[in-house]
């Protein structure tokens, strides 16, 4: 594929992902509006996140991007062999995760106690009972995630991206429908003391959404002509090597599980803290999913081909080009998100989400997460580049550093913070951890390739983004005033966005940005020694 075709593929994914994320915003706003930034909301979000934590810790890395190069190679030799290996991987994954699900359901009361550490005694017992009930329905989601993730790997290897990008819409439709029914069935302020029918609606909202999400992806895989069926008997000889090759991918994704688990444990002690952080997480993920992930996904099969051909010079240029493109997209978004976090969250906080500290909790989480948007995207992109080189060990080892840095920051800071400050701590820990991971992985990858994978313009672009964010935040705060209304908050968001855009645009013109962009077809763009990458994170 050419640079233009890669961008077209990424643009197509970005468009459908944008629609999916807009719908996803509706989901998190409905959760916050119906359940509120309350201990009830914490209970639902914490329980519904356990399956994500378990899947990330146990299997996500082995079943996702690491297997795309495997499937690319197999498909080049024929669909039959690819179907046999994919089916074997799926069978082993579903069997193993089925056992994990049974153990998890049996341990539901213990998990519920862990998820309510630090919760005030007057609500802890009611919250534990509700979480224990919900976990019986939510933990088995890990088996569904296995099917969805293997099917995703197959579709991405075949360069079919749209169904995967659209699948979250199905999840949102089911969850929102169930929560709106719950809203009609209860009074305006539901508590932890729910009837069996009301608890069943919460269970259906979580697991029903995952069933719909998985169904879209698996059906799309089958409709593409690829017959994906789980197999446990007479496994293809390629299943073992594929799983061993993917083993370090488990470690990479385990870092996400560790950070998510940390956010649940640290945030649970703040009323509405888990709801606020996870709502902000969805807002944070939207620009990544729309602007960064499509570039990762579209370029990975091409990186595999370049690596297999032995053209490491072109490979290095492609990675540098991809880092540059996501930086150009994410730095302006970061500046705007940091500047508008407070007024924007006050605007969208409707229903029970707008009560008490809800808007402040949302803003604290979004602002601190947004700072790490580019490090997060760059870390995942560089991990995929390593996968294309048949190296899942290096990103896995770096992921251990990421998990350790994030967990240590939360553990040290939690006793020193309360309320809004504690939620800000969680976001800051996530951002700092991925910054460390992105820097370390870029240095290691650059050393291996003999040339920088980080573009030279990254450092000045990041500096311009920081200045623009500070100026836009100041402008937005002045416009909103000391006693903000929805109207003044809307004006503050518009004013801050305009200030950030104007400053970044001026910086781009003054710095001659257009003439400094890297090209996929010309990989010798302002290359500098790898030693320069180690010191400043810059490159050629």
C-alpha positions as CSV (number, residue, x, y, z in Angstrom):
1,X,0.0,0.0,0.0
2,X,1.1,3.6,-0.7
3,X,1.1,6.5,1.8
4,X,-2.2,7.7,0.2
5,X,-3.8,4.2,0.5
6,X,-2.7,3.9,4.1
7,X,-4.2,7.2,4.9
8,X,-7.4,6.3,3.1
9,X,-7.7,3.1,5.1
10,X,-7.0,5.0,8.3
11,X,-9.5,7.7,7.4
12,X,-12.3,5.1,6.7
13,X,-11.7,3.5,10.1
14,X,-11.5,6.9,11.7
15,X,-14.9,7.9,10.3
16,X,-16.8,4.9,11.4
17,X,-14.9,5.0,14.8
18,X,-16.0,8.6,15.2
19,X,-19.6,7.6,14.8
20,X,-19.0,4.7,17.2
21,X,-17.4,7.0,19.8
22,X,-20.1,9.6,19.6
23,X,-22.6,6.9,20.3
24,X,-20.3,5.7,23.1
25,X,-20.4,9.2,24.7
26,X,-24.1,8.7,24.9
27,X,-23.5,5.4,26.8
28,X,-21.3,6.9,29.5
29,X,-23.5,9.9,29.9
30,X,-26.5,7.7,30.4
31,X,-24.6,5.6,32.9
32,X,-23.7,8.8,34.8
33,X,-27.1,10.3,34.5
34,X,-29.0,7.2,35.6
35,X,-26.7,5.8,38.2
36,X,-24.9,9.0,39.1
37,X,-21.4,9.7,40.4
38,X,-22.4,7.6,43.4
39,X,-21.6,4.4,45.2
40,X,-24.3,2.7,43.1
41,X,-22.5,3.9,39.9
42,X,-19.2,2.7,41.4
43,X,-20.6,-0.7,42.0
44,X,-21.9,-1.2,38.4
45,X,-18.7,0.2,36.8
46,X,-16.3,-1.7,39.0
47,X,-18.1,-5.0,38.6
48,X,-18.5,-4.5,34.8
49,X,-14.7,-3.8,34.6
50,X,-13.6,-7.0,36.3
51,X,-13.9,-9.0,33.1
52,X,-11.8,-6.4,31.3
53,X,-9.1,-6.6,34.0
54,X,-9.1,-10.4,33.9
55,X,-9.0,-10.5,30.1
56,X,-6.2,-7.9,29.9
57,X,-4.2,-9.8,32.5
58,X,-4.6,-13.3,31.1
59,X,-5.2,-13.2,27.4
60,X,-5.6,-9.9,25.6
61,X,-2.0,-9.6,24.4
62,X,-1.9,-13.1,23.1
63,X,-5.0,-12.7,21.0
64,X,-4.7,-9.2,19.6
65,X,-2.1,-7.4,17.6
66,X,0.7,-9.9,18.3
67,X,-1.3,-12.5,16.2
68,X,-1.8,-10.2,13.2
69,X,1.6,-10.9,11.7
70,X,1.0,-14.6,12.3
71,X,-2.3,-14.5,10.4
72,X,-0.8,-12.3,7.6
73,X,1.9,-15.0,7.0
74,X,-0.7,-17.9,7.2
75,X,-3.1,-16.1,4.8
76,X,-0.3,-15.7,2.3
77,X,0.0,-19.5,2.2
78,X,-3.7,-20.2,2.0
79,X,-7.0,-19.6,3.9
80,X,-7.4,-23.2,5.0
81,X,-4.2,-23.3,7.1
82,X,-5.1,-19.8,8.6
83,X,-8.6,-21.1,9.6
84,X,-7.1,-24.2,11.3
85,X,-4.6,-22.2,13.3
86,X,-7.1,-19.4,14.2
87,X,-9.7,-22.0,15.3
88,X,-7.1,-23.8,17.4
89,X,-6.0,-20.6,19.1
90,X,-9.7,-19.7,19.7
91,X,-10.5,-23.1,21.2
92,X,-7.5,-23.0,23.6
93,X,-8.4,-19.4,24.6
94,X,-12.1,-20.1,25.2
95,X,-11.3,-23.3,27.1
96,X,-8.7,-21.6,29.3
97,X,-10.8,-18.5,29.9
98,X,-13.8,-20.7,30.6
99,X,-11.9,-22.2,33.6
100,X,-10.9,-18.7,34.7
101,X,-14.6,-17.6,34.5
102,X,-15.7,-20.5,36.7
103,X,-13.0,-19.6,39.3
104,X,-13.9,-15.9,39.1
105,X,-17.6,-16.5,39.7
106,X,-16.8,-18.7,42.7
107,X,-14.5,-16.0,44.0
108,X,-17.1,-13.2,43.5
109,X,-17.5,-12.4,47.2
110,X,-13.7,-12.0,47.6
111,X,-13.5,-9.8,44.6
112,X,-16.4,-7.7,45.8
113,X,-14.5,-7.1,49.1
114,X,-11.4,-6.1,47.2
115,X,-13.4,-3.6,45.1
116,X,-14.8,-1.9,48.2
117,X,-11.6,-1.4,50.1
118,X,-11.8,2.1,51.6
119,X,-15.5,2.5,51.1
120,X,-17.3,3.9,54.1
121,X,-18.7,1.2,56.4
122,X,-22.3,2.5,56.1
123,X,-22.5,1.6,52.4
124,X,-19.8,-1.1,52.0
125,X,-22.0,-4.1,52.8
126,X,-24.8,-3.1,50.4
127,X,-22.2,-2.4,47.7
128,X,-20.5,-5.8,48.2
129,X,-23.8,-7.7,47.9
130,X,-24.7,-5.9,44.6
131,X,-21.2,-6.4,43.2
132,X,-21.2,-10.1,44.1
133,X,-24.5,-10.5,42.2
134,X,-23.3,-8.7,39.1
135,X,-20.0,-10.5,38.9
136,X,-21.8,-13.8,38.4
137,X,-23.0,-12.3,35.1
138,X,-20.0,-10.1,34.2
139,X,-17.0,-12.4,34.7
140,X,-18.1,-14.9,32.0
141,X,-17.7,-12.0,29.5
142,X,-14.0,-13.0,29.2
143,X,-15.0,-16.0,27.0
144,X,-16.9,-13.6,24.6
145,X,-13.9,-11.2,24.5
146,X,-11.7,-14.1,23.4
147,X,-13.9,-14.8,20.4
148,X,-14.1,-11.1,19.5
149,X,-10.4,-10.6,19.8
150,X,-9.4,-13.5,17.6
151,X,-11.9,-12.5,15.0
152,X,-10.5,-9.0,15.2
153,X,-7.0,-10.3,14.5
154,X,-8.2,-12.2,11.5
155,X,-10.1,-9.2,10.1
156,X,-7.2,-6.8,10.6
157,X,-4.8,-9.3,9.0
158,X,-7.1,-9.3,5.9
159,X,-7.2,-5.5,6.1
160,X,-10.9,-5.4,6.9
161,X,-11.4,-2.8,9.5
162,X,-14.9,-1.3,9.5
163,X,-16.9,-3.9,11.3
164,X,-14.5,-3.9,14.3
165,X,-14.7,-0.1,14.5
166,X,-18.5,-0.2,14.4
167,X,-19.0,-3.0,16.9
168,X,-19.1,-0.8,20.0
169,X,-22.2,0.8,18.7
170,X,-24.1,-2.5,19.3
171,X,-22.8,-2.6,22.9
172,X,-24.0,1.0,23.5
173,X,-27.5,0.3,22.1
174,X,-28.0,-2.6,24.4
175,X,-26.6,-1.0,27.5
176,X,-28.4,2.3,27.0
177,X,-31.7,0.5,26.4
178,X,-31.4,-1.5,29.6
179,X,-30.4,1.5,31.7
180,X,-33.3,3.6,30.3
181,X,-35.7,0.8,31.3
182,X,-34.1,0.8,34.8
183,X,-34.6,4.5,34.9
184,X,-38.3,4.1,34.2
185,X,-38.6,1.3,36.8
186,X,-37.0,3.2,39.7
187,X,-37.4,6.6,41.2
188,X,-35.2,9.5,40.3
189,X,-32.5,8.5,42.9
190,X,-31.9,4.7,42.8
191,X,-29.9,3.4,45.6
192,X,-27.8,0.3,46.3
193,X,-31.0,-1.3,47.7
194,X,-32.4,-2.7,44.3
195,X,-35.0,-5.3,43.6
196,X,-34.1,-8.6,41.9
197,X,-35.6,-7.3,38.6
198,X,-33.6,-4.0,38.9
199,X,-30.3,-5.9,39.5
200,X,-31.1,-8.2,36.5
201,X,-31.4,-5.1,34.3
202,X,-28.0,-4.0,35.4
203,X,-26.6,-7.5,34.6
204,X,-28.3,-7.4,31.2
205,X,-26.9,-4.0,30.5
206,X,-23.3,-5.1,31.0
207,X,-23.3,-8.7,29.5
208,X,-26.0,-8.1,26.9
209,X,-23.8,-5.3,25.5
210,X,-20.8,-7.5,25.2
211,X,-22.8,-10.2,23.5
212,X,-23.9,-7.7,20.9
213,X,-20.4,-6.4,20.5
214,X,-18.9,-9.8,20.0
215,X,-21.7,-10.9,17.6
216,X,-21.0,-8.0,15.2
217,X,-17.3,-8.9,14.9
218,X,-17.7,-12.7,14.7
219,X,-20.5,-12.4,12.1
220,X,-18.4,-10.0,10.1
221,X,-15.5,-12.4,10.2
222,X,-17.7,-15.2,8.9
223,X,-19.3,-13.0,6.3
224,X,-15.9,-12.3,4.9
225,X,-15.6,-15.9,3.9
226,X,-13.3,-16.9,6.8
227,X,-14.7,-19.9,8.8
228,X,-13.6,-19.3,12.4
229,X,-14.7,-22.2,14.7
230,X,-13.1,-23.1,18.1
231,X,-11.1,-26.3,18.0
232,X,-9.7,-28.3,20.8
233,X,-9.1,-31.7,19.1
234,X,-6.5,-32.4,16.4
235,X,-4.9,-29.0,16.7
236,X,-2.9,-27.7,13.8
237,X,0.9,-27.8,14.5
238,X,1.0,-24.1,14.0
239,X,-1.2,-23.4,17.1
240,X,1.6,-24.0,19.6
241,X,4.2,-21.7,17.9
242,X,1.5,-19.0,17.4
243,X,0.6,-19.0,21.1
244,X,4.3,-19.1,22.2
245,X,5.1,-16.3,19.9
246,X,2.2,-14.3,21.4
247,X,3.2,-15.0,25.0
248,X,5.0,-11.7,25.7
249,X,1.9,-10.0,24.3
250,X,0.1,-11.1,27.4
251,X,2.6,-9.2,29.5
252,X,2.1,-6.0,27.3
253,X,-1.6,-6.0,27.8
254,X,-1.2,-7.0,31.5
255,X,0.0,-3.5,32.1
256,X,-3.4,-2.2,31.0
257,X,-5.0,-4.6,33.4
258,X,-2.8,-3.6,36.2
259,X,-3.5,0.1,35.6
260,X,-7.3,-0.5,35.3
261,X,-7.3,-2.6,38.5
262,X,-5.4,0.2,40.3
263,X,-7.9,2.8,39.1
264,X,-10.8,0.7,40.5
265,X,-9.1,0.1,43.9
266,X,-7.9,3.7,44.3
267,X,-11.0,5.3,42.9
268,X,-13.6,3.2,44.8
269,X,-13.0,5.1,48.0
270,X,-14.3,8.3,46.4
271,X,-18.0,8.5,46.0
272,X,-18.6,8.4,42.2
273,X,-14.8,8.1,41.6
274,X,-15.0,5.0,39.5
275,X,-17.9,6.3,37.4
276,X,-16.1,9.6,36.8
277,X,-12.8,8.1,35.9
278,X,-14.3,5.5,33.5
279,X,-16.5,8.2,31.9
280,X,-13.4,10.4,31.4
281,X,-11.6,7.3,30.0
282,X,-14.2,7.0,27.2
283,X,-13.7,10.7,26.3
284,X,-9.9,10.1,26.4
285,X,-10.1,7.0,24.2
286,X,-12.2,8.7,21.5
287,X,-9.4,10.8,19.9
288,X,-7.0,7.9,20.3
289,X,-9.5,5.6,18.6
290,X,-10.4,8.0,15.8
291,X,-7.0,9.6,15.1
292,X,-4.3,7.2,16.3
293,X,-5.6,3.6,16.3
294,X,-6.6,3.6,12.6
295,X,-3.0,4.5,11.7
296,X,-1.7,1.7,13.9
297,X,-4.1,-0.8,12.4
298,X,-3.7,0.2,8.8
299,X,0.1,0.2,8.8
300,X,0.7,-3.0,10.8
301,X,0.2,-5.4,7.9
302,X,2.5,-3.2,5.8
303,X,5.2,-3.2,8.5
304,X,5.0,-6.9,8.5
305,X,5.7,-7.1,4.8
306,X,8.5,-4.6,5.0
307,X,10.1,-6.5,7.8
308,X,9.8,-9.8,6.0
309,X,11.5,-8.3,2.9
310,X,14.4,-7.2,5.0
311,X,14.0,-3.5,4.0
312,X,14.7,-2.1,7.5
313,X,15.5,1.3,6.2
314,X,12.0,1.6,4.7
315,X,10.5,0.0,7.8
316,X,12.2,2.6,10.0
317,X,10.8,5.4,7.8
318,X,7.3,4.0,7.9
319,X,7.4,3.8,11.7
320,X,8.7,7.4,11.9
321,X,6.0,8.5,9.5
322,X,3.3,6.9,11.6
323,X,4.6,8.5,14.8
324,X,4.6,11.8,13.1
325,X,1.1,11.5,11.8
326,X,-0.4,10.6,15.2
327,X,1.6,13.4,16.9
328,X,0.2,15.9,14.4
329,X,-3.3,14.7,15.2
330,X,-3.1,14.2,19.0
331,X,-1.1,17.2,20.2
332,X,-3.8,19.7,19.2
333,X,-6.5,17.5,20.7
334,X,-4.5,17.2,23.9
335,X,-4.2,21.0,24.2
336,X,-7.9,21.5,23.7
337,X,-8.9,18.7,26.1
338,X,-6.8,20.0,28.9
339,X,-8.1,23.5,28.3
340,X,-11.8,22.6,28.2
341,X,-12.0,19.7,30.6
342,X,-13.7,21.7,33.4
343,X,-16.3,23.6,31.4
344,X,-17.0,20.7,29.0
345,X,-17.6,18.3,31.9
346,X,-20.0,20.8,33.6
347,X,-21.9,20.9,30.3
348,X,-22.3,17.2,29.8
349,X,-23.0,16.4,33.5
350,X,-26.7,15.9,33.3
351,X,-29.1,14.1,35.7
352,X,-27.4,12.6,38.8
353,X,-23.9,13.2,37.2
354,X,-24.3,17.0,37.8
355,X,-24.9,16.6,41.5
356,X,-22.2,17.5,44.1
357,X,-18.6,16.9,43.0
358,X,-19.6,15.0,39.8
359,X,-18.4,17.6,37.3
360,X,-15.2,18.3,39.2
361,X,-14.3,14.6,39.3
362,X,-15.0,14.2,35.6
363,X,-12.8,17.2,34.8
364,X,-9.9,16.1,37.0
365,X,-9.9,12.7,35.4
366,X,-10.1,14.0,31.8
367,X,-7.5,16.7,32.2
368,X,-4.9,14.4,33.6
369,X,-5.6,11.6,31.2
370,X,-5.4,14.0,28.2
371,X,-1.8,14.9,29.0
372,X,-0.9,11.3,28.2
373,X,-2.8,11.0,24.9
374,X,0.3,11.1,22.7
375,X,2.5,8.9,24.9
376,X,-0.3,6.3,25.0
377,X,-0.7,6.3,21.3
378,X,3.0,6.3,20.6
379,X,3.6,3.4,23.1
380,X,1.0,1.2,21.4
381,X,2.3,2.1,17.9
382,X,5.9,1.3,18.8
383,X,4.7,-2.0,20.4
384,X,3.1,-3.0,17.1
385,X,6.2,-2.1,15.2
386,X,8.1,-4.5,17.4
387,X,5.5,-7.2,16.7
388,X,6.1,-6.8,13.0
389,X,9.8,-7.6,13.7
390,X,8.7,-10.8,15.4
391,X,9.7,-9.2,18.8
392,X,7.0,-9.3,21.4
393,X,9.5,-9.7,24.3
394,X,10.8,-6.1,24.2
395,X,7.4,-4.3,24.4
396,X,6.3,-6.9,27.0
397,X,9.3,-6.1,29.2
398,X,8.7,-2.3,28.8
399,X,5.1,-2.9,29.7
400,X,6.3,-4.2,33.0
401,X,8.0,-0.9,33.6
402,X,4.7,0.9,32.6
403,X,2.6,-1.2,35.0
404,X,5.2,-0.7,37.8
405,X,5.5,3.0,37.3
406,X,1.7,3.5,37.2
407,X,0.9,1.2,40.2
408,X,3.7,2.8,42.3
409,X,2.4,6.3,41.6
410,X,-1.1,5.3,42.7
411,X,0.1,3.4,45.7
412,X,2.3,6.2,47.0
413,X,-0.1,9.0,46.2
414,X,-3.4,7.4,47.3
415,X,-2.9,7.9,51.1
416,X,-1.9,11.6,50.4
417,X,-5.0,12.5,48.3
418,X,-8.7,12.6,48.7
419,X,-11.7,13.3,46.5
420,X,-11.0,15.2,43.3
421,X,-7.2,15.1,43.9
422,X,-7.3,11.3,44.1
423,X,-9.0,11.0,40.8
424,X,-6.5,13.4,39.3
425,X,-3.8,11.2,40.7
426,X,-5.1,8.1,38.8
427,X,-5.1,10.0,35.5
428,X,-1.6,11.4,36.1
429,X,-0.3,8.0,37.0
430,X,-1.6,6.6,33.7
431,X,-0.1,9.4,31.7
432,X,3.3,9.3,33.4
433,X,3.6,5.6,33.1
434,X,2.9,5.6,29.3
435,X,5.3,8.5,28.8
436,X,8.1,6.4,30.4
437,X,7.1,3.4,28.3
438,X,7.0,5.3,25.0
439,X,10.5,6.9,25.6
440,X,12.1,3.6,26.6
441,X,10.5,1.6,23.7
442,X,11.5,4.3,21.2
443,X,15.1,4.2,22.3
444,X,15.3,0.4,22.2
445,X,13.6,0.2,18.8
446,X,15.8,2.9,17.4
447,X,18.9,1.1,18.5
448,X,17.7,-2.1,16.9
449,X,16.9,-0.5,13.6
450,X,20.0,1.7,13.5
451,X,18.0,4.9,13.0
452,X,15.5,7.0,14.9
453,X,11.8,6.1,14.9
454,X,10.9,9.4,16.5
455,X,10.5,12.4,14.1
456,X,12.6,15.5,14.8
457,X,9.6,17.8,15.0
458,X,8.1,15.9,18.0
459,X,9.8,18.0,20.7
460,X,8.9,21.4,19.3
461,X,5.4,20.2,18.6
462,X,5.0,19.0,22.2
463,X,6.3,22.3,23.5
464,X,3.9,24.3,21.3
465,X,1.1,22.1,22.5
466,X,1.9,22.8,26.2
467,X,2.0,26.5,25.6
468,X,-1.2,26.5,23.7
469,X,-2.9,24.4,26.4
470,X,-1.8,26.8,29.1
471,X,-3.0,29.9,27.2
472,X,-6.3,28.2,26.2
473,X,-7.0,27.1,29.8
474,X,-6.4,30.6,31.1
475,X,-8.7,32.1,28.4
476,X,-11.4,29.5,29.1
477,X,-11.3,30.1,32.9
478,X,-11.6,33.8,32.3
479,X,-14.6,33.4,30.0
480,X,-16.4,31.0,32.3
481,X,-16.1,33.3,35.3
482,X,-16.4,32.6,39.0
483,X,-20.0,31.5,38.8
484,X,-20.2,29.6,35.5
485,X,-23.5,28.7,33.7
486,X,-24.0,26.3,30.8
487,X,-23.9,29.3,28.5
488,X,-20.7,30.7,29.8
489,X,-19.2,27.2,29.9
490,X,-20.1,26.7,26.2
491,X,-18.4,30.1,25.4
492,X,-15.4,29.1,27.4
493,X,-15.0,25.8,25.5
494,X,-15.3,27.7,22.2
495,X,-12.9,30.4,23.2
496,X,-10.3,27.9,24.6
497,X,-10.5,25.8,21.5
498,X,-10.0,28.9,19.2
499,X,-7.0,30.1,21.3
500,X,-5.4,26.7,21.2
501,X,-6.0,26.2,17.5
502,X,-4.8,29.7,16.6
503,X,-1.6,29.3,18.6
504,X,-0.8,25.9,17.2
505,X,-1.5,27.1,13.7
506,X,0.8,30.1,14.1
507,X,3.5,27.8,15.5
508,X,3.1,25.5,12.5
509,X,3.5,28.4,10.0
510,X,6.4,30.0,11.9
511,X,8.2,26.6,12.1
512,X,7.7,25.7,8.5
513,X,5.9,22.6,9.5
514,X,4.7,21.5,6.1
515,X,8.3,21.4,4.7
516,X,9.5,19.3,7.6
517,X,7.0,16.4,7.3
518,X,8.4,12.9,6.8
519,X,7.4,10.9,3.7
520,X,6.8,7.2,3.4
521,X,8.6,7.2,0.1
522,X,11.7,9.1,1.4
523,X,13.0,7.6,4.6
524,X,16.1,9.7,4.8
525,X,14.2,12.7,6.3
526,X,16.5,14.8,8.5
527,X,17.9,11.7,10.2
528,X,20.1,12.2,13.2
529,X,22.1,9.7,15.3
530,X,20.2,7.4,17.6
531,X,22.1,8.9,20.5
532,X,19.9,12.0,20.0
533,X,16.8,10.0,20.5
534,X,18.0,8.7,23.9
535,X,18.6,12.2,25.2
536,X,15.6,14.1,24.0
537,X,13.1,11.8,22.5
538,X,13.7,13.5,19.1
539,X,14.7,11.9,15.9
540,X,14.9,12.4,12.2
